[in-house]
């Protein structure tokens, strides 16, 4: 069976705060937006900026932010882990996110019992985004 991974959806409680985080702090780009008056929701699709061409199209997987109108809180549960994004310079990325007002909840460092360098940031709803850098040179 052929398949293609398309997107990960997260429900957000404040669309403006979430867009500020994902676009202005994390550096993603909005590629598409759908609003449904009857369904009372807004879907916004975001992509890593380097995956977007000049027409704001992408063939890479995206994050779908779903805002259900009038819902201002969600229970995150404990089954969902995190979203992972690769970055070329993890220390520089963490510093830039902090400079833009984002929340780094785990500074860049080696993965426990591993060689991959990672960090975690948190969006306004408490979702964790893992930033993955290159493996450390031992």
N, CA, C and O atoms as a printed pandas DataFrame, in Angstrom:
     atom_number atom_name residue_name chain_id  residue_number  x_coord  y_coord  z_coord
0              1         N          UNK        A               1    0.853   -1.185    0.000
1              2        CA          UNK        A               1    0.000    0.000    0.000
2              3         C          UNK        A               1    0.891    1.237    0.000
3              4         O          UNK        A               1    1.765    1.378    0.856
4              5         N          UNK        A               2    0.671    2.123   -0.950
5              6        CA          UNK        A               2    1.424    3.375   -0.998
6              7         C          UNK        A               2    0.727    4.404   -0.129
7              8         O          UNK        A               2   -0.501    4.455   -0.061
8              9         N          UNK        A               3    1.528    5.220    0.533
9             10        CA          UNK        A               3    0.954    6.294    1.332
10            11         C          UNK        A               3    1.960    7.431    1.462
11            12         O          UNK        A               3    3.154    7.262    1.215
12            13         N          UNK        A               4    1.456    8.574    1.850
13            14        CA          UNK        A               4    2.282    9.760    2.058
14            15         C          UNK        A               4    1.835   10.408    3.360
15            16         O          UNK        A               4    0.646   10.651    3.566
16            17         N          UNK        A               5    2.798   10.686    4.241
17            18        CA          UNK        A               5    2.492   11.388    5.485
18            19         C          UNK        A               5    2.162   12.839    5.146
19            20         O          UNK        A               5    2.956   13.509    4.485
20            21         N          UNK        A               6    0.998   13.338    5.589
21            22        CA          UNK        A               6    0.542   14.670    5.198
22            23         C          UNK        A               6    0.713   15.725    6.282
23            24         O          UNK        A               6    1.334   16.760    6.040
24            25         N          UNK        A               7    0.169   15.479    7.478
25            26        CA          UNK        A               7    0.239   16.508    8.508
26            27         C          UNK        A               7   -0.036   15.929    9.889
27            28         O          UNK        A               7   -0.506   14.802   10.042
28            29         N          UNK        A               8    0.280   16.754   10.893
29            30        CA          UNK        A               8   -0.085   16.496   12.275
30            31         C          UNK        A               8   -0.992   17.635   12.706
31            32         O          UNK        A               8   -0.680   18.804   12.479
32            33         N          UNK        A               9   -2.120   17.293   13.333
33            34        CA          UNK        A               9   -3.071   18.321   13.755
34            35         C          UNK        A               9   -2.986   18.496   15.265
35            36         O          UNK        A               9   -2.952   17.517   16.010
36            37         N          UNK        A              10   -2.953   19.756   15.713
37            38        CA          UNK        A              10   -3.057   20.078   17.129
38            39         C          UNK        A              10   -4.166   21.108   17.307
39            40         O          UNK        A              10   -4.301   22.048   16.524
40            41         N          UNK        A              11   -4.949   20.905   18.350
41            42        CA          UNK        A              11   -6.016   21.860   18.656
42            43         C          UNK        A              11   -5.430   22.980   19.503
43            44         O          UNK        A              11   -4.677   22.727   20.444
44            45         N          UNK        A              12   -5.775   24.204   19.172
45            46        CA          UNK        A              12   -5.233   25.357   19.886
46            47         C          UNK        A              12   -6.370   26.170   20.485
47            48         O          UNK        A              12   -7.469   26.224   19.932
48            49         N          UNK        A              13   -6.093   26.805   21.625
49            50        CA          UNK        A              13   -7.140   27.538   22.336
50            51         C          UNK        A              13   -7.146   29.031   22.037
51            52         O          UNK        A              13   -8.148   29.702   22.284
52            53         N          UNK        A              14   -6.051   29.562   21.515
53            54        CA          UNK        A              14   -5.968   30.980   21.161
54            55         C          UNK        A              14   -5.194   31.069   19.853
55            56         O          UNK        A              14   -3.968   30.957   19.829
56            57         N          UNK        A              15   -5.927   31.270   18.775
57            58        CA          UNK        A              15   -5.329   31.234   17.439
58            59         C          UNK        A              15   -4.247   32.296   17.261
59            60         O          UNK        A              15   -3.201   32.017   16.673
60            61         N          UNK        A              16   -4.479   33.494   17.753
61            62        CA          UNK        A              16   -3.489   34.563   17.600
62            63         C          UNK        A              16   -2.190   34.228   18.337
63            64         O          UNK        A              16   -1.104   34.404   17.785
64            65         N          UNK        A              17   -2.293   33.751   19.573
65            66        CA          UNK        A              17   -1.090   33.382   20.333
66            67         C          UNK        A              17   -0.354   32.223   19.664
67            68         O          UNK        A              17    0.875   32.212   19.604
68            69         N          UNK        A              18   -1.112   31.248   19.162
69            70        CA          UNK        A              18   -0.492   30.095   18.512
70            71         C          UNK        A              18    0.206   30.498   17.218
71            72         O          UNK        A              18    1.320   30.046   16.951
72            73         N          UNK        A              19   -0.429   31.337   16.418
73            74        CA          UNK        A              19    0.211   31.811   15.183
74            75         C          UNK        A              19    1.454   32.629   15.494
75            76         O          UNK        A              19    2.462   32.519   14.796
76            77         N          UNK        A              20    1.390   33.442   16.528
77            78        CA          UNK        A              20    2.562   34.212   16.930
78            79         C          UNK        A              20    3.705   33.264   17.282
79            80         O          UNK        A              20    4.841   33.482   16.862
80            81         N          UNK        A              21    3.416   32.216   18.049
81            82        CA          UNK        A              21    4.456   31.268   18.431
82            83         C          UNK        A              21    5.009   30.535   17.213
83            84         O          UNK        A              21    6.213   30.580   16.964
84            85         N          UNK        A              22    4.154   29.866   16.457
85            86        CA          UNK        A              22    4.632   29.021   15.362
86            87         C          UNK        A              22    5.271   29.824   14.229
87            88         O          UNK        A              22    6.248   29.372   13.632
88            89         N          UNK        A              23    4.738   31.000   13.926
89            90        CA          UNK        A              23    5.285   31.797   12.817
90            91         C          UNK        A              23    6.379   32.764   13.268
91            92         O          UNK        A              23    7.456   32.788   12.672
92            93         N          UNK        A              24    6.129   33.547   14.292
93            94        CA          UNK        A              24    7.076   34.599   14.687
94            95         C          UNK        A              24    8.198   34.120   15.596
95            96         O          UNK        A              24    9.298   34.670   15.557
96            97         N          UNK        A              25    7.941   33.115   16.406
97            98        CA          UNK        A              25    8.987   32.627   17.313
98            99         C          UNK        A              25    9.704   31.408   16.747
99           100         O          UNK        A              25   10.930   31.319   16.803
100          101         N          UNK        A              26    8.923   30.460   16.195
101          102        CA          UNK        A              26    9.515   29.241   15.649
102          103         C          UNK        A              26    9.956   29.416   14.205
103          104         O          UNK        A              26   10.853   28.709   13.745
104          105         N          UNK        A              27    9.344   30.344   13.484
105          106        CA          UNK        A              27    9.762   30.636   12.112
106          107         C          UNK        A              27    9.061   29.844   11.022
107          108         O          UNK        A              27    9.580   29.730    9.912
108          109         N          UNK        A              28    7.888   29.293   11.320
109          110        CA          UNK        A              28    7.148   28.549   10.301
110          111         C          UNK        A              28    6.370   29.517    9.423
111          112         O          UNK        A              28    6.246   30.700    9.739
112          113         N          UNK        A              29    5.849   28.999    8.317
113          114        CA          UNK        A              29    5.118   29.814    7.348
114          115         C          UNK        A              29    3.711   29.257    7.147
115          116         O          UNK        A              29    3.532   28.055    6.953
116          117         N          UNK        A              30    2.715   30.142    7.196
117          118        CA          UNK        A              30    1.346   29.720    6.908
118          119         C          UNK        A              30    1.236   29.436    5.418
119          120         O          UNK        A              30    1.604   30.269    4.591
120          121         N          UNK        A              31    0.723   28.246    5.078
121          122        CA          UNK        A              31    0.591   27.877    3.674
122          123         C          UNK        A              31   -0.856   27.831    3.204
123          124         O          UNK        A              31   -1.135   27.981    2.015
124          125         N          UNK        A              32   -1.785   27.621    4.153
125          126        CA          UNK        A              32   -3.197   27.515    3.761
126          127         C          UNK        A              32   -4.069   27.753    4.980
127          128         O          UNK        A              32   -3.684   27.440    6.107
128          129         N          UNK        A              33   -5.258   28.314    4.739
129          130        CA          UNK        A              33   -6.212   28.588    5.825
130          131         C          UNK        A              33   -7.611   28.271    5.332
131          132         O          UNK        A              33   -7.983   28.615    4.210
132          133         N          UNK        A              34   -8.392   27.601    6.200
133          134        CA          UNK        A              34   -9.780   27.282    5.893
134          135         C          UNK        A              34  -10.621   27.678    7.094
135          136         O          UNK        A              34  -10.280   27.354    8.232
136          137         N          UNK        A              35  -11.721   28.378    6.842
137          138        CA          UNK        A              35  -12.644   28.726    7.916
138          139         C          UNK        A              35  -14.006   28.162    7.569
139          140         O          UNK        A              35  -14.445   28.248    6.422
140          141         N          UNK        A              36  -14.678   27.585    8.558
141          142        CA          UNK        A              36  -16.002   27.024    8.353
142          143         C          UNK        A              36  -16.980   27.683    9.312
143          144         O          UNK        A              36  -16.941   27.453   10.520
144          145         N          UNK        A              37  -17.847   28.498    8.756
145          146        CA          UNK        A              37  -18.879   29.162    9.552
146          147         C          UNK        A              37  -19.826   28.114   10.148
147          148         O          UNK        A              37  -20.170   28.182   11.329
148          149         N          UNK        A              38  -20.245   27.148    9.327
149          150        CA          UNK        A              38  -21.164   26.112    9.810
150          151         C          UNK        A              38  -20.497   25.196   10.828
151          152         O          UNK        A              38  -21.116   24.833   11.828
152          153         N          UNK        A              39  -19.257   24.822   10.589
153          154        CA          UNK        A              39  -18.551   23.939   11.503
154          155         C          UNK        A              39  -17.954   24.652   12.699
155          156         O          UNK        A              39  -17.555   24.012   13.672
156          157         N          UNK        A              40  -17.889   25.975   12.634
157          158        CA          UNK        A              40  -17.346   26.828   13.693
158          159         C          UNK        A              40  -15.901   26.472   14.032
159          160         O          UNK        A              40  -15.552   26.244   15.190
160          161         N          UNK        A              41  -15.068   26.432   12.987
161          162        CA          UNK        A              41  -13.652   26.154   13.192
162          163         C          UNK        A              41  -12.810   26.862   12.140
163          164         O          UNK        A              41  -13.302   27.274   11.090
164          165         N          UNK        A              42  -11.526   26.991   12.458
165          166        CA          UNK        A              42  -10.521   27.504   11.534
166          167         C          UNK        A              42   -9.376   26.494   11.516
167          168         O          UNK        A              42   -8.903   26.063   12.568
168          169         N          UNK        A              43   -8.940   26.125   10.325
169          170        CA          UNK        A              43   -7.759   25.276   10.157
170          171         C          UNK        A              43   -6.679   26.088    9.463
171          172         O          UNK        A              43   -6.920   26.710    8.428
172          173         N          UNK        A              44   -5.492   26.076   10.041
173          174        CA          UNK        A              44   -4.353   26.769    9.439
174          175         C          UNK        A              44   -3.225   25.762    9.307
175          176         O          UNK        A              44   -2.879   25.072   10.266
176          177         N          UNK        A              45   -2.650   25.683    8.106
177          178        CA          UNK        A              45   -1.568   24.755    7.831
178          179         C          UNK        A              45   -0.255   25.515    7.790
179          180         O          UNK        A              45   -0.139   26.549    7.131
180          181         N          UNK        A              46    0.735   24.990    8.506
181          182        CA          UNK        A              46    2.042   25.629    8.626
182          183         C          UNK        A              46    3.126   24.673    8.166
183          184         O          UNK        A              46    3.032   23.460    8.357
184          185         N          UNK        A              47    4.154   25.239    7.559
185          186        CA          UNK        A              47    5.279   24.437    7.107
186          187         C          UNK        A              47    6.574   25.086    7.553
187          188         O          UNK        A              47    6.641   26.295    7.772
188          189         N          UNK        A              48    7.608   24.255    7.684
189          190        CA          UNK        A              48    8.938   24.812    7.928
190          191         C          UNK        A              48    9.260   25.717    6.753
191          192         O          UNK        A              48    9.040   25.341    5.601
192          193         N          UNK        A              49    9.774   26.893    7.028
193          194        CA          UNK        A              49    9.977   27.903    5.985
194          195         C          UNK        A              49   10.786   27.397    4.806
195          196         O          UNK        A              49   10.510   27.772    3.667
196          197         N          UNK        A              50   11.789   26.545    5.056
197          198        CA          UNK        A              50   12.620   26.091    3.945
198          199         C          UNK        A              50   11.896   25.112    3.032
199          200         O          UNK        A              50   12.383   24.814    1.942
200          201         N          UNK        A              51   10.721   24.596    3.465
201          202        CA          UNK        A              51    9.946   23.677    2.641
202          203         C          UNK        A              51    8.935   24.386    1.750
203          204         O          UNK        A              51    8.248   23.732    0.966
204          205         N          UNK        A              52    8.828   25.701    1.852
205          206        CA          UNK        A              52    7.796   26.453    1.149
206          207         C          UNK        A              52    8.399   27.172   -0.042
207          208         O          UNK        A              52    9.428   27.837    0.072
208          209         N          UNK        A              53    7.741   27.032   -1.197
209          210        CA          UNK        A              53    8.213   27.788   -2.356
210          211         C          UNK        A              53    7.529   29.147   -2.404
211          212         O          UNK        A              53    6.743   29.479   -1.517
212          213         N          UNK        A              54    7.821   29.919   -3.417
213          214        CA          UNK        A              54    7.311   31.295   -3.478
214          215         C          UNK        A              54    5.793   31.362   -3.550
215          216         O          UNK        A              54    5.209   32.393   -3.214
216          217         N          UNK        A              55    5.143   30.289   -3.980
217          218        CA          UNK        A              55    3.682   30.270   -4.056
218          219         C          UNK        A              55    3.057   29.732   -2.766
219          220         O          UNK        A              55    1.860   29.452   -2.720
220          221         N          UNK        A              56    3.884   29.589   -1.713
221          222        CA          UNK        A              56    3.438   29.066   -0.422
222          223         C          UNK        A              56    2.839   27.670   -0.558
223          224         O          UNK        A              56    1.835   27.351    0.078
224          225         N          UNK        A              57    3.454   26.856   -1.381
225          226        CA          UNK        A              57    3.059   25.467   -1.513
226          227         C          UNK        A              57    4.182   24.599   -0.987
227          228         O          UNK        A              57    5.351   24.982   -1.027
228          229         N          UNK        A              58    3.825   23.445   -0.501
229          230        CA          UNK        A              58    4.826   22.527    0.012
230          231         C          UNK        A              58    4.422   21.092   -0.273
231          232         O          UNK        A              58    3.237   20.765   -0.326
232          233         N          UNK        A              59    5.404   20.257   -0.452
233          234        CA          UNK        A              59    5.160   18.823   -0.590
234          235         C          UNK        A              59    5.603   18.098    0.676
235          236         O          UNK        A              59    5.479   16.877    0.772
236          237         N          UNK        A              60    6.115   18.841    1.635
237          238        CA          UNK        A              60    6.570   18.277    2.907
238          239         C          UNK        A              60    5.393   18.201    3.881
239          240         O          UNK        A              60    4.407   18.917    3.706
240          241         N          UNK        A              61    5.479   17.349    4.900
241          242        CA          UNK        A              61    4.429   17.317    5.929
242          243         C          UNK        A              61    4.301   18.682    6.611
243          244         O          UNK        A              61    5.268   19.439    6.696
244          245         N          UNK        A              62    3.106   18.977    7.088
245          246        CA          UNK        A              62    2.838   20.260    7.720
246          247         C          UNK        A              62    2.171   20.054    9.078
247          248         O          UNK        A              62    1.746   18.948    9.412
248          249         N          UNK        A              63    2.087   21.119    9.842
249          250        CA          UNK        A              63    1.325   21.127   11.085
250          251         C          UNK        A              63    0.010   21.835   10.806
251          252         O          UNK        A              63   -0.010   22.921   10.226
252          253         N          UNK        A              64   -1.078   21.220   11.218
253          254        CA          UNK        A              64   -2.399   21.823   11.078
254          255         C          UNK        A              64   -2.842   22.308   12.447
255          256         O          UNK        A              64   -3.016   21.508   13.366
256          257         N          UNK        A              65   -3.025   23.612   12.586
257          258        CA          UNK        A              65   -3.587   24.175   13.814
258          259         C          UNK        A              65   -5.098   24.222   13.639
259          260         O          UNK        A              65   -5.596   24.808   12.678
260          261         N          UNK        A              66   -5.818   23.613   14.553
261          262        CA          UNK        A              66   -7.278   23.644   14.499
262          263         C          UNK        A              66   -7.783   24.460   15.676
263          264         O          UNK        A              66   -7.532   24.135   16.836
264          265         N          UNK        A              67   -8.496   25.521   15.351
265          266        CA          UNK        A              67   -9.126   26.357   16.371
266          267         C          UNK        A              67  -10.628   26.159   16.273
267          268         O          UNK        A              67  -11.254   26.568   15.295
268          269         N          UNK        A              68  -11.209   25.525   17.299
269          270        CA          UNK        A              68  -12.659   25.358   17.378
270          271         C          UNK        A              68  -13.219   26.578   18.082
271          272         O          UNK        A              68  -12.935   26.813   19.256
272          273         N          UNK        A              69  -14.008   27.346   17.367
273          274        CA          UNK        A              69  -14.502   28.611   17.864
274          275         C          UNK        A              69  -15.210   28.423   19.197
275          276         O          UNK        A              69  -16.075   27.558   19.339
276          277         N          UNK        A              70  -14.832   29.241   20.172
277          278        CA          UNK        A              70  -15.461   29.212   21.483
278          279         C          UNK        A              70  -14.833   28.245   22.474
279          280         O          UNK        A              70  -15.208   28.247   23.646
280          281         N          UNK        A              71  -13.881   27.413   22.033
281          282        CA          UNK        A              71  -13.209   26.490   22.950
282          283         C          UNK        A              71  -11.907   27.145   23.386
283          284         O          UNK        A              71  -11.054   27.454   22.553
284          285         N          UNK        A              72  -11.751   27.357   24.696
285          286        CA          UNK        A              72  -10.554   28.073   25.159
286          287         C          UNK        A              72   -9.618   27.215   26.002
287          288         O          UNK        A              72   -8.652   27.732   26.564
288          289         N          UNK        A              73   -9.889   25.889   26.102
289          290        CA          UNK        A              73   -8.995   25.034   26.875
290          291         C          UNK        A              73   -9.158   23.588   26.426
291          292         O          UNK        A              73  -10.265   23.125   26.155
292          293         N          UNK        A              74   -8.027   22.883   26.354
293          294        CA          UNK        A              74   -8.007   21.460   26.042
294          295         C          UNK        A              74   -7.179   20.736   27.083
295          296         O          UNK        A              74   -6.259   21.311   27.664
296          297         N          UNK        A              75   -7.501   19.481   27.318
297          298        CA          UNK        A              75   -6.678   18.620   28.157
298          299         C          UNK        A              75   -5.667   17.957   27.232
299          300         O          UNK        A              75   -6.052   17.304   26.263
300          301         N          UNK        A              76   -4.372   18.118   27.519
301          302        CA          UNK        A              76   -3.350   17.579   26.638
302          303         C          UNK        A              76   -3.239   16.066   26.731
303          304         O          UNK        A              76   -2.821   15.429   25.764
304          305         N          UNK        A              77   -3.592   15.482   27.840
305          306        CA          UNK        A              77   -3.458   14.039   27.988
306          307         C          UNK        A              77   -2.001   13.640   28.157
307          308         O          UNK        A              77   -1.122   14.499   28.229
308          309         N          UNK        A              78   -1.747   12.347   28.219
309          310        CA          UNK        A              78   -0.367   11.922   28.393
310          311         C          UNK        A              78    0.094   10.948   27.318
311          312         O          UNK        A              78    1.167   10.360   27.452
312          313         N          UNK        A              79   -0.678   10.763   26.264
313          314        CA          UNK        A              79   -0.278    9.861   25.191
314          315         C          UNK        A              79    0.529   10.582   24.114
315          316         O          UNK        A              79    1.470   10.009   23.566
316          317         N          UNK        A              80    0.179   11.815   23.805
317          318        CA          UNK        A              80    0.895   12.569   22.784
318          319         C          UNK        A              80    2.270   12.958   23.314
319          320         O          UNK        A              80    2.397   13.408   24.453
320          321         N          UNK        A              81    3.294   12.785   22.489
321          322        CA          UNK        A              81    4.645   13.120   22.916
322          323         C          UNK        A              81    5.055   14.514   22.512
323          324         O          UNK        A              81    5.066   15.423   23.341
324          325         N          UNK        A              82    5.393   14.696   21.245
325          326        CA          UNK        A              82    5.867   15.998   20.789
326          327         C          UNK        A              82    5.938   16.025   19.265
327          328         O          UNK        A              82    5.823   14.995   18.601
328          329         N          UNK        A              83    6.126   17.208   18.739
329          330        CA          UNK        A              83    6.404   17.440   17.326
330          331         C          UNK        A              83    7.912   17.625   17.225
331          332         O          UNK        A              83    8.499   18.280   18.086
332          333         N          UNK        A              84    8.558   17.075   16.208
333          334        CA          UNK        A              84   10.006   17.214   16.054
334          335         C          UNK        A              84   10.327   17.989   14.784
335          336         O          UNK        A              84    9.743   17.754   13.726
336          337         N          UNK        A              85   11.278   18.926   14.915
337          338        CA          UNK        A              85   11.710   19.757   13.787
338          339         C          UNK        A              85   13.236   19.761   13.761
339          340         O          UNK        A              85   13.876   20.023   14.780
340          341         N          UNK        A              86   13.811   19.475   12.611
341          342        CA          UNK        A              86   15.257   19.530   12.456
342          343         C          UNK        A              86   15.717   20.954   12.208
343          344         O          UNK        A              86   15.091   21.687   11.442
344          345         N          UNK        A              87   16.801   21.349   12.847
345          346        CA          UNK        A              87   17.370   22.690   12.672
346          347         C          UNK        A              87   18.872   22.563   12.413
347          348         O          UNK        A              87   19.514   21.652   12.935
348          349         N          UNK        A              88   19.441   23.477   11.605
349          350        CA          UNK        A              88   20.864   23.368   11.285
350          351         C          UNK        A              88   21.788   23.728   12.455
351          352         O          UNK        A              88   22.865   23.146   12.583
352          353         N          UNK        A              89   21.386   24.676   13.307
353          354        CA          UNK        A              89   22.208   25.101   14.442
354          355         C          UNK        A              89   21.289   25.219   15.651
355          356         O          UNK        A              89   20.600   26.225   15.822
356          357         N          UNK        A              90   21.283   24.193   16.479
357          358        CA          UNK        A              90   20.321   24.112   17.581
358          359         C          UNK        A              90   20.526   25.213   18.619
359          360         O          UNK        A              90   19.549   25.759   19.131
360          361         N          UNK        A              91   21.770   25.547   18.937
361          362        CA          UNK        A              91   22.014   26.619   19.917
362          363         C          UNK        A              91   21.527   27.955   19.396
363          364         O          UNK        A              91   20.890   28.715   20.126
364          365         N          UNK        A              92   21.819   28.244   18.148
365          366        CA          UNK        A              92   21.365   29.492   17.540
366          367         C          UNK        A              92   19.836   29.535   17.475
367          368         O          UNK        A              92   19.231   30.579   17.717
368          369         N          UNK        A              93   19.214   28.396   17.146
369          370        CA          UNK        A              93   17.752   28.338   17.079
370          371         C          UNK        A              93   17.125   28.613   18.440
371          372         O          UNK        A              93   16.159   29.370   18.531
372          373         N          UNK        A              94   17.663   28.008   19.503
373          374        CA          UNK        A              94   17.136   28.245   20.858
374          375         C          UNK        A              94   17.277   29.715   21.249
375          376         O          UNK        A              94   16.342   30.310   21.784
376          377         N          UNK        A              95   18.433   30.292   20.984
377          378        CA          UNK        A              95   18.649   31.707   21.310
378          379         C          UNK        A              95   17.681   32.599   20.548
379          380         O          UNK        A              95   17.156   33.562   21.106
380          381         N          UNK        A              96   17.441   32.288   19.274
381          382        CA          UNK        A              96   16.525   33.099   18.465
382          383         C          UNK        A              96   15.094   32.970   18.975
383          384         O          UNK        A              96   14.370   33.963   19.039
384          385         N          UNK        A              97   14.684   31.772   19.333
385          386        CA          UNK        A              97   13.334   31.569   19.866
386          387         C          UNK        A              97   13.161   32.338   21.171
387          388         O          UNK        A              97   12.129   32.978   21.375
388          389         N          UNK        A              98   14.150   32.285   22.055
389          390        CA          UNK        A              98   14.084   33.043   23.315
390          391         C          UNK        A              98   14.064   34.550   23.038
391          392         O          UNK        A              98   13.312   35.288   23.675
392          393         N          UNK        A              99   14.887   35.005   22.090
393          394        CA          UNK        A              99   14.934   36.428   21.751
394          395         C          UNK        A              99   13.574   36.919   21.257
395          396         O          UNK        A              99   13.189   38.063   21.497
396          397         N          UNK        A             100   12.861   36.042   20.570
397          398        CA          UNK        A             100   11.537   36.386   20.039
398          399         C          UNK        A             100   10.430   36.215   21.075
399          400         O          UNK        A             100    9.261   36.469   20.783
400          401         N          UNK        A             101   10.793   35.783   22.288
401          402        CA          UNK        A             101    9.812   35.647   23.359
402          403         C          UNK        A             101    9.266   34.243   23.542
403          404         O          UNK        A             101    8.317   34.047   24.300
404          405         N          UNK        A             102    9.848   33.258   22.861
405          406        CA          UNK        A             102    9.407   31.876   23.002
406          407         C          UNK        A             102    9.974   31.240   24.262
407          408         O          UNK        A             102   10.914   31.760   24.863
408          409         N          UNK        A             103    9.400   30.122   24.652
409          410        CA          UNK        A             103    9.770   29.438   25.888
410          411         C          UNK        A             103   10.562   28.168   25.568
411          412         O          UNK        A             103   10.022   27.216   25.005
412          413         N          UNK        A             104   11.841   28.166   25.932
413          414        CA          UNK        A             104   12.684   26.979   25.810
414          415         C          UNK        A             104   12.597   26.249   27.146
415          416         O          UNK        A             104   12.993   26.791   28.178
416          417         N          UNK        A             105   12.074   25.009   27.129
417          418        CA          UNK        A             105   11.880   24.278   28.382
418          419         C          UNK        A             105   12.977   23.251   28.636
419          420         O          UNK        A             105   13.083   22.718   29.740
420          421         N          UNK        A             106   13.785   22.972   27.633
421          422        CA          UNK        A             106   14.985   22.143   27.802
422          423         C          UNK        A             106   16.035   22.698   26.866
423          424         O          UNK        A             106   15.877   22.677   25.645
424          425         N          UNK        A             107   17.102   23.193   27.452
425          426        CA          UNK        A             107   18.181   23.772   26.646
426          427         C          UNK        A             107   18.849   22.697   25.788
427          428         O          UNK        A             107   18.744   21.505   26.077
428          429         N          UNK        A             108   19.526   23.126   24.748
429          430        CA          UNK        A             108   20.210   22.212   23.836
430          431         C          UNK        A             108   21.254   21.391   24.574
431          432         O          UNK        A             108   22.049   21.924   25.348
432          433         N          UNK        A             109   21.243   20.114   24.330
433          434        CA          UNK        A             109   22.208   19.208   24.933
434          435         C          UNK        A             109   21.999   17.808   24.395
435          436         O          UNK        A             109   21.041   17.554   23.664
436          437         N          UNK        A             110   22.894   16.897   24.754
437          438        CA          UNK        A             110   22.785   15.540   24.234
438          439         C          UNK        A             110   21.575   14.799   24.789
439          440         O          UNK        A             110   21.181   14.987   25.941
440          441         N          UNK        A             111   21.003   13.964   23.954
441          442        CA          UNK        A             111   19.908   13.099   24.352
442          443         C          UNK        A             111   20.430   12.106   25.386
443          444         O          UNK        A             111   21.573   11.658   25.293
444          445         N          UNK        A             112   19.615   11.764   26.354
445          446        CA          UNK        A             112   20.024   10.806   27.377
446          447         C          UNK        A             112   20.455    9.495   26.708
447          448         O          UNK        A             112   19.705    8.913   25.924
448          449         N          UNK        A             113   21.643    9.051   27.020
449          450        CA          UNK        A             113   22.208    7.815   26.471
450          451         C          UNK        A             113   22.322    7.839   24.953
451          452         O          UNK        A             113   22.225    6.797   24.304
452          453         N          UNK        A             114   22.525    9.020   24.387
453          454        CA          UNK        A             114   22.647    9.115   22.937
454          455         C          UNK        A             114   23.606   10.204   22.531
455          456         O          UNK        A             114   24.232   10.844   23.376
456          457         N          UNK        A             115   23.720   10.412   21.236
457          458        CA          UNK        A             115   24.633   11.430   20.727
458          459         C          UNK        A             115   23.910   12.563   20.008
459          460         O          UNK        A             115   24.535   13.551   19.625
460          461         N          UNK        A             116   22.607   12.428   19.822
461          462        CA          UNK        A             116   21.854   13.484   19.155
462          463         C          UNK        A             116   21.693   14.671   20.090
463          464         O          UNK        A             116   21.387   14.501   21.270
464          465         N          UNK        A             117   21.899   15.877   19.560
465          466        CA          UNK        A             117   21.705   17.105   20.333
466          467         C          UNK        A             117   20.258   17.555   20.126
467          468         O          UNK        A             117   19.789   17.670   18.994
468          469         N          UNK        A             118   19.559   17.806   21.233
469          470        CA          UNK        A             118   18.168   18.214   21.135
470          471         C          UNK        A             118   17.844   19.286   22.157
471          472         O          UNK        A             118   18.583   19.511   23.115
472          473         N          UNK        A             119   16.718   19.939   21.924
473          474        CA          UNK        A             119   16.165   20.922   22.857
474          475         C          UNK        A             119   14.651   20.826   22.739
475          476         O          UNK        A             119   14.138   20.262   21.773
476          477         N          UNK        A             120   13.931   21.374   23.716
477          478        CA          UNK        A             120   12.480   21.424   23.641
478          479         C          UNK        A             120   12.003   22.846   23.865
479          480         O          UNK        A             120   12.515   23.558   24.729
480          481         N          UNK        A             121   11.009   23.256   23.074
481          482        CA          UNK        A             121   10.310   24.517   23.266
482          483         C          UNK        A             121    8.839   24.173   23.482
483          484         O          UNK        A             121    8.398   23.067   23.171
484          485         N          UNK        A             122    8.087   25.134   24.019
485          486        CA          UNK        A             122    6.687   24.884   24.337
486          487         C          UNK        A             122    5.817   25.961   23.715
487          488         O          UNK        A             122    6.134   27.148   23.792
488          489         N          UNK        A             123    4.711   25.538   23.093
489          490        CA          UNK        A             123    3.799   26.506   22.493
490          491         C          UNK        A             123    2.831   27.028   23.548
491          492         O          UNK        A             123    2.858   26.549   24.682
492          493         N          UNK        A             124    1.970   28.000   23.213
493          494        CA          UNK        A             124    1.084   28.598   24.214
494          495         C          UNK        A             124    0.112   27.619   24.882
495          496         O          UNK        A             124   -0.356   27.880   25.990
496          497         N          UNK        A             125   -0.199   26.486   24.217
497          498        CA          UNK        A             125   -1.102   25.503   24.798
498          499         C          UNK        A             125   -0.374   24.426   25.585
499          500         O          UNK        A             125   -1.015   23.551   26.167
500          501         N          UNK        A             126    0.959   24.475   25.613
501          502        CA          UNK        A             126    1.722   23.487   26.357
502          503         C          UNK        A             126    2.246   22.332   25.530
503          504         O          UNK        A             126    2.878   21.425   26.072
504          505         N          UNK        A             127    1.995   22.345   24.216
505          506        CA          UNK        A             127    2.554   21.306   23.355
506          507         C          UNK        A             127    4.063   21.477   23.279
507          508         O          UNK        A             127    4.569   22.597   23.208
508          509         N          UNK        A             128    4.768   20.368   23.293
509          510        CA          UNK        A             128    6.227   20.397   23.215
510          511         C          UNK        A             128    6.671   20.206   21.764
511          512         O          UNK        A             128    6.141   19.365   21.037
512          513         N          UNK        A             129    7.643   21.000   21.371
513          514        CA          UNK        A             129    8.263   20.888   20.057
514          515         C          UNK        A             129    9.734   20.578   20.287
515          516         O          UNK        A             129   10.452   21.353   20.921
516          517         N          UNK        A             130   10.173   19.442   19.769
517          518        CA          UNK        A             130   11.561   19.029   19.911
518          519         C          UNK        A             130   12.355   19.598   18.739
519          520         O          UNK        A             130   11.981   19.429   17.578
520          521         N          UNK        A             131   13.448   20.271   19.058
521          522        CA          UNK        A             131   14.369   20.744   18.041
522          523         C          UNK        A             131   15.522   19.757   18.006
523          524         O          UNK        A             131   16.145   19.490   19.034
524          525         N          UNK        A             132   15.807   19.217   16.839
525          526        CA          UNK        A             132   16.886   18.250   16.689
526          527         C          UNK        A             132   18.009   18.838   15.889
527          528         O          UNK        A             132   17.813   19.341   14.783
528          529         N          UNK        A             133   19.204   18.771   16.464
529          530        CA          UNK        A             133   20.391   19.233   15.777
530          531         C          UNK        A             133   21.204   18.045   15.309
531          532         O          UNK        A             133   20.714   16.916   15.261
532          533         N          UNK        A             134   22.422   18.308   14.972
533          534        CA          UNK        A             134   23.316   17.253   14.515
534          535         C          UNK        A             134   23.822   16.456   15.712
535          536         O          UNK        A             134   23.736   16.900   16.857
536          537         N          UNK        A             135   24.346   15.282   15.423
537          538        CA          UNK        A             135   24.947   14.483   16.488
538          539         C          UNK        A             135   26.211   15.166   16.954
539          540         O          UNK        A             135   26.919   15.800   16.171
540          541         N          UNK        A             136   26.488   15.030   18.245
541          542        CA          UNK        A             136   27.681   15.666   18.784
542          543         C          UNK        A             136   28.916   14.904   18.334
543          544         O          UNK        A             136   28.865   13.700   18.084
544          545         N          UNK        A             137   30.005   15.612   18.236
545          546        CA          UNK        A             137   31.284   14.991   17.893
546          547         C          UNK        A             137   31.929   14.534   19.183
547          548         O          UNK        A             137   32.227   15.352   20.053
548          549         N          UNK        A             138   32.149   13.242   19.316
549          550        CA          UNK        A             138   32.788   12.717   20.533
550          551         C          UNK        A             138   34.283   12.623   20.369
551          552         O          UNK        A             138   34.980   12.202   21.293
